[in-house]
Amino acid sequence: MLRNRGALSQRDISDILDYVCGVARRQDIFFLWRPLLRDPGDDMVAEAAVAAGAESIITHNVRDFAGLERFGIDVLTPGEFLARTRGTRK
């Protein structure tokens, strides 16, 4: 089987998910901001991020998360996030 350069193996994905589940914490949400975003399906993600005090949301769907800046939350593409974590701005 041919693999794309840079593609993650099933083991890599499993390791990442195990890590995320190991460090994640349950976040209760005591308020609703709806309607908040263009896509109502994204509102629950935004509410969880606000309640948890998240710094960023990482998504390819940046346009639909416009407005979260007022809560101090950056909305970044995966590429922008990786550039920041590598110390370079994209």
Secondary structure in CASP SS format (residue, H / E / C, confidence):
PFRMAT SS
TARGET T0000
AUTHOR 0000-0000-0000
METHOD secondary structure of the structure
MODEL  1
M C 1.00
L C 1.00
R C 1.00
N C 1.00
R C 1.00
G C 1.00
A C 1.00
L C 1.00
S C 1.00
Q H 1.00
R H 1.00
D H 1.00
I H 1.00
S H 1.00
D H 1.00
I H 1.00
L H 1.00
D H 1.00
Y H 1.00
V H 1.00
C H 1.00
G H 1.00
V H 1.00
A C 1.00
R C 1.00
R C 1.00
Q C 1.00
D C 1.00
I C 1.00
F C 1.00
F C 1.00
L C 1.00
W C 1.00
R C 1.00
P C 1.00
L C 1.00
L C 1.00
R C 1.00
D C 1.00
P H 1.00
G H 1.00
D H 1.00
D H 1.00
M H 1.00
V H 1.00
A H 1.00
E H 1.00
A H 1.00
A H 1.00
V H 1.00
A H 1.00
A H 1.00
G C 1.00
A C 1.00
E C 1.00
S E 1.00
I E 1.00
I E 1.00
T C 1.00
H C 1.00
N C 1.00
V H 1.00
R H 1.00
D H 1.00
F H 1.00
A C 1.00
G C 1.00
L H 1.00
E H 1.00
R H 1.00
F H 1.00
G C 1.00
I C 1.00
D E 1.00
V E 1.00
L E 1.00
T C 1.00
P H 1.00
G H 1.00
E H 1.00
F H 1.00
L H 1.00
A H 1.00
R H 1.00
T H 1.00
R C 1.00
G C 1.00
T C 1.00
R C 1.00
K C 1.00
END
